[in-house]
């Protein structure tokens, strides 16, 4: 089956994630380095440059426990060093930060936010 190539002129793609404690998660993402744009309906848009996501004041355990976001960075080691300097694991009880995992496709480390959302922070060996 051949697929039809289309030019969608996409400007962005954004995910929605939930928060067990909305205000705690908002502060976590501010500390993480995102800029917050408050929106109606108990939701905020968090961005860094041209990229971002929506944080909702909504919690469904199965949804949040299965939410994952991949954030690609240019210098993974430097990014992890910078994140560790923020002391997020001491400031937020449920936040976890791993060491770098080295893979054949590239490298990554993991951060669990205060609600349990899993962030993959990575750097590809070749552009994907």
Buried (B, 14 or more C-beta within 10 A) or exposed (E): EEEEEEEEEEEEEEEEBBBBBBEBBBBBBEBBEBEBEEEEEEBBBBBEEEEBBBBBBBBEEEBBEEBEBEBBBEEBEEBBEEBEEBEBBEEBEBBEBEEBEEEEEBBBBBBBBBBBBBBBBBBEEEEE
